[in-house]
């Protein structure tokens, strides 16, 4: 089984998922005035289990001292971590121009929801 990029316990939601979206060359991409959706599905395939709006942490065009370019996060919803398992994730960015780009550009990141004890 591949190593997950993010671990969270079943039913938890306090640890937000954070990222900096980067192009294929590794350069952060401005998400100014964009809409970002976190999309997560079981690694085995099937329907999305999460399709929620992410928060953009970038301030302005991201070139200032705070809120660096491309920084985003997602606060887990009440049912987002209800089912243990290994999931594939991606960030879908709809820019102000209407164009869409998905990050990461190659393989998705992996989220492991571990089973609660009781």
Secondary structure as the mmCIF struct_conf table of DSSP 4:
data_model
#
loop_
_struct_conf.conf_type_id
_struct_conf.id
_struct_conf.beg_label_comp_id
_struct_conf.beg_label_asym_id
_struct_conf.beg_label_seq_id
_struct_conf.end_label_comp_id
_struct_conf.end_label_asym_id
_struct_conf.end_label_seq_id
HELX_LH_PP_P HELX_LH_PP_P1 UNK A 2 UNK A 4
BEND BEND1 UNK A 5 UNK A 5
STRN STRN1 UNK A 6 UNK A 9
TURN_TY1_P TURN_TY1_P1 UNK A 10 UNK A 11
BEND BEND2 UNK A 14 UNK A 15
STRN STRN2 UNK A 17 UNK A 20
STRN STRN3 UNK A 22 UNK A 22
TURN_TY1_P TURN_TY1_P2 UNK A 24 UNK A 25
BEND BEND3 UNK A 26 UNK A 26
STRN STRN4 UNK A 28 UNK A 28
TURN_TY1_P TURN_TY1_P3 UNK A 32 UNK A 33
STRN STRN5 UNK A 35 UNK A 42
TURN_TY1_P TURN_TY1_P4 UNK A 43 UNK A 44
BEND BEND4 UNK A 47 UNK A 47
STRN STRN6 UNK A 48 UNK A 53
HELX_LH_PP_P HELX_LH_PP_P2 UNK A 54 UNK A 54
STRN STRN7 UNK A 55 UNK A 56
TURN_TY1_P TURN_TY1_P5 UNK A 60 UNK A 61
BEND BEND5 UNK A 62 UNK A 62
BEND BEND6 UNK A 64 UNK A 67
TURN_TY1_P TURN_TY1_P6 UNK A 69 UNK A 70
STRN STRN8 UNK A 71 UNK A 74
HELX_LH_PP_P HELX_LH_PP_P3 UNK A 75 UNK A 77
TURN_TY1_P TURN_TY1_P7 UNK A 78 UNK A 81
BEND BEND7 UNK A 82 UNK A 83
STRN STRN9 UNK A 85 UNK A 94
TURN_TY1_P TURN_TY1_P8 UNK A 96 UNK A 97
BEND BEND8 UNK A 98 UNK A 98
STRN STRN10 UNK A 100 UNK A 103
BEND BEND9 UNK A 104 UNK A 107
HELX_LH_PP_P HELX_LH_PP_P4 UNK A 108 UNK A 108
STRN STRN11 UNK A 109 UNK A 114
HELX_LH_PP_P HELX_LH_PP_P5 UNK A 115 UNK A 116
#
